Amino acid sequence: MSVSTGVNAGAAPLKKRSPIDFFVGPWSIAVYTWREGIRKKTLVGFLILSLLVIFGSSFLSSFLDPTAESDIDLKLIKDICVTTISIFGILITIFISASVVPNEVENKVIYTVLSKPVSRFQYLFGKFLGVQFIIIVNLLLMGGLFFAALYLRQRIMPTLLLWSVLLTYFEFLIVSAFTFALSCTATSSVLPTIGGLFIWLTGNLIEYLKDVTHRSQWVWRIGDAMGDLFNEFFTMISTFDLDRITGFLAYLLYNIIPNLQRFSMKMQILNSQPNDPPVDMQIPWLILYGCIYAVTGFVLAYWIFRRKEM
């Protein structure tokens, strides 16, 4: 009895891990991912080119008629800047989201990281967090230069642009999450990049599915009985009503695929004053909408990554 007591007394006490310790690993991985991401030449090239386009748009007014009594020059600058942020921002988002995991699989770095006391969830969460750091920094740089250009030209604080940048990030967040999920299935960044572009294009063209639904006269609301929905569906199948079946499929896709056009404030920025409040934009709902799809994408990524053999 005394011997066992002596052994226990000489043994080092086990340190109980706090909840904060769980996030130490992901945070270190996120910082490492951010540092590696900002060194990528392609990423830096996209950023520099976008900043040059935004900066150069301020000089386009010198080519327009100075006697014209219109704000066409200002609208042109706004249009170029908003389009530049959208295009180059999504390219940066897709490129970095599609490459962080496959590159580490290809370089065998992932095996070294997972051999340490870091779970697959911690590793994936850290990578995803690092990707978001890169997206946010790039978006702030592009949005900040656009903000300065508008303020110097109009001498009005462009608060509307701040709301637009916020919603643009959540649009990028959705695309990033599902592109990240695709990257967990691949050992190369090529296919996830193509998939990310497809997700972005589909999300911006989703309104066409709504037109298909209206043309087929398919109408069903959440408040309607589910039994009516199934009865209508089986009736369509039995009669093989092609228009109604197409409308039904379009309705399902419209309500499943994220609608990225909901985050766009381009027309308001072009036609409104810089300090006007957002119109017809339920910003808290859109933020929740973006977070739900982002969590869904990350859960899908983890499910795929967890089943992947390493």
Rosetta blueprint (number, residue, H / E / L):
1 M L
2 S H
3 V H
4 S H
5 T H
6 G H
7 V H
8 N H
9 A H
10 G H
11 A L
12 A L
13 P L
14 L L
15 K L
16 K L
17 R L
18 S L
19 P H
20 I H
21 D H
22 F H
23 F H
24 V H
25 G H
26 P H
27 W H
28 S H
29 I H
30 A H
31 V H
32 Y H
33 T H
34 W H
35 R H
36 E H
37 G H
38 I L
39 R L
40 K L
41 K H
42 T H
43 L H
44 V H
45 G H
46 F H
47 L H
48 I H
49 L H
50 S H
51 L H
52 L H
53 V H
54 I H
55 F H
56 G H
57 S H
58 S L
59 F L
60 L H
61 S H
62 S H
63 F H
64 L L
65 D L
66 P L
67 T L
68 A L
69 E L
70 S L
71 D L
72 I H
73 D H
74 L H
75 K H
76 L H
77 I H
78 K H
79 D H
80 I H
81 C H
82 V H
83 T H
84 T H
85 I H
86 S H
87 I H
88 F H
89 G H
90 I H
91 L H
92 I H
93 T H
94 I H
95 F H
96 I H
97 S H
98 A H
99 S H
100 V H
101 V H
102 P H
103 N H
104 E H
105 V H
106 E H
107 N L
108 K L
109 V H
110 I H
111 Y H
112 T H
113 V H
114 L H
115 S L
116 K L
117 P L
118 V L
119 S L
120 R H
121 F H
122 Q H
123 Y H
124 L H
125 F H
126 G H
127 K H
128 F H
129 L H
130 G H
131 V H
132 Q H
133 F H
134 I H
135 I H
136 I H
137 V H
138 N H
139 L H
140 L H
141 L H
142 M H
143 G H
144 G H
145 L H
146 F H
147 F H
148 A H
149 A H
150 L H
151 Y H
152 L H
153 R H
154 Q H
155 R L
156 I L
157 M L
158 P L
159 T H
160 L H
161 L H
162 L H
163 W H
164 S H
165 V H
166 L H
167 L H
168 T H
169 Y H
170 F H
171 E H
172 F H
173 L H
174 I H
175 V H
176 S H
177 A H
178 F H
179 T H
180 F H
181 A H
182 L H
183 S H
184 C L
185 T L
186 A L
187 T L
188 S L
189 S L
190 V H
191 L H
192 P H
193 T H
194 I H
195 G H
196 G H
197 L H
198 F H
199 I H
200 W H
201 L H
202 T H
203 G H
204 N H
205 L L
206 I L
207 E H
208 Y H
209 L H
210 K H
211 D H
212 V H
213 T H
214 H H
215 R H
216 S L
217 Q L
218 W L
219 V L
220 W L
221 R L
222 I L
223 G L
224 D L
225 A L
226 M H
227 G H
228 D H
229 L H
230 F H
231 N H
232 E H
233 F H
234 F H
235 T H
236 M H
237 I H
238 S H
239 T H
240 F L
241 D L
242 L H
243 D H
244 R H
245 I H
246 T H
247 G H
248 F H
249 L H
250 A H
251 Y H
252 L H
253 L H
254 Y H
255 N H
256 I H
257 I L
258 P L
259 N L
260 L H
261 Q H
262 R H
263 F H
264 S L
265 M L
266 K H
267 M H
268 Q H
269 I H
270 L H
271 N H
272 S L
273 Q L
274 P L
275 N L
276 D L
277 P L
278 P L
279 V L
280 D L
281 M L
282 Q L
283 I H
284 P H
285 W H
286 L H
287 I H
288 L H
289 Y H
290 G H
291 C H
292 I H
293 Y H
294 A H
295 V H
296 T H
297 G H
298 F H
299 V H
300 L H
301 A H
302 Y H
303 W H
304 I H
305 F H
306 R H
307 R H
308 K L
309 E L
310 M L
